[in-house]
Amino acid sequence: MKNMENNRDFWAGVMFIVVGIVAVVAARNYPFGTTLRMGPGYFPTVLGSLMIVFGLITAVHGLYKGEKIPGHWSIRALIILPLAFAVYGVMMEVVGFIPALIALIFVSAASSREFNFKQVVLLTAVLVAISWGIFIWGLGLPYPLFVQFW
């Protein structure tokens, strides 16, 4: 067995196990139902259980493989990425879906040392179009695209 402290697969497996356990525990009070008539607890319980199994396989594989996590922690990203989500949450109600999404993408991209304005503009255009297509048009979510101030 290899060292676990800096082992990529081991910690990925632990993450899957924890998320799976949280899903199963959160769904324990919902009716499970059957495969043909699924209750609200069916999907999170089955998916959480699969994540636990997948996490165990990944963690054990990591113990024997021992691939190290490359690089170091970026303090800049640890500060800017949560800030980007907070900005999105506030802006969503104040200015609407599209401006909030644009701000989220630009602030998130600013956390990287390899920020390239042209690439971020292109990425923003593509992600806004995809997000509009999925959430507004496809799912019909009632988010205002822009909030009018007049």
N, C-alpha and C positions, 0 to 999 in steps of 0.2 A: 504494500500500500504506500502511496505517495503522500507528501505533505498536504494537509487540508487547508492551511491558512490562506493560501493564495491560489487555490485550485478553481479554475473557471467552471468546469462541469459539475463539481461537487456543489458549489454555491448556487448554480442554476437549478440543480435538482432540489436543493433545500428550498429555494424560492417557489418552485412548482408545488412542493409538498405543503408549504405553509398556505399558499393561495387555495389549494385543493381542500385543505382542512377547514379554512374559513368558509368556503362555499358550502361544504357539507354541513357544518355547524349552523350556518345562517339558514339553511333550508330545512332543518330538522323539524320545525314547527309547522311546515306547510304540508298539505296532503300530497302524497306521492302519486297516487293513481296507478294506472297500468300502462303498458306500452301502447295500447290502442287508445286509451283515454288518459292522457298524461295530465297530472295535476301540476300545480305551480312549484312543487318541490322536486319534480322528476328531473328536469333539465339541470338545475344546479347540483343535485346529488350525483347524477351520473357523470356530469362533466367534472365535478370536483373529485370524484373517485378516480376517474381516468387521469386527472392531473397528478394525484397522489402516486398512482402506479408509474406514470411517466417520470415523475420526480425521483422515485426510488431507483428506477433503472438508470437515469442520468447521473444521480449521485454515486451509485456503485460504480458505474463506468468511470466517473471522474476520480474515484479513489484508486483505480488501477491505472488510468491513463496519466493523470497528473499534469495536465496542461496548465501553465501559469497564466494569470491574468496580466495582460501587457499594460505598460504605461503606469500612470499615476492619476490621482484624483485631481480634477480641475475645480479649484475653488470658484473660479469665474462661472462655470456651468452650474455649480451647486447653489449659487446665489441667483443667477439670472433665470434659470429654467422655472423654479417655483414662482418667481416674479412674473414671468410670462403668463403662467396660468392664472395668477391673481388679476393681472391686467385684462386678460380675456374675460374673466368672470364679471368684473366691474363694467367693462365696455359693452358686454353683450346686452345689458339692460339699458345702458345710456345711449349708445350710438347704433346698435343693431348687429346682426350676425356677420355681415361681410366686413365692416371696418374692424370689428373685434377679432375676426379670423386673420385679417391682414396684420394687425398688431401682434397677435400671437406668433405668427410665422416670423415676422421681422425680429421681434424681441428674442425668440428662441434661437434664430440664426445668429444673433449677435453674441451668443454664448460661445461660439466657436472662434478659434483664432484664425480660421481659414474663411472668414466671412467675405463673400464676393457679391457685390450689389447686383450685378446683372443676373447671376445665378439665382439669387434670392427673389428677384422680381419675377423671373420665369417660374420658379417653384411656387411662388405665391399665386400667380395666375392659374396654374394647373390645379393646385390644391383648393383654391376658392371655387373653381368650376366643378371639380369632383365633389366637394362638400355640398355645394348647392344642389347638384344633381342627386346625391344620395339623400341628404337630410330634408331639403325643402321640397324638391320636386318628387323624388321617389317615395320617401316615407311620409311626406305631407306634414312635417312638423311645423307648428305655428310660430316659428321664430320670425320676427320682423327683419327684413334684409337691411333696411336703413331706418333709423328713427328720425322722424321729422321734428324740427324744433320750432316751426312756425305754425 
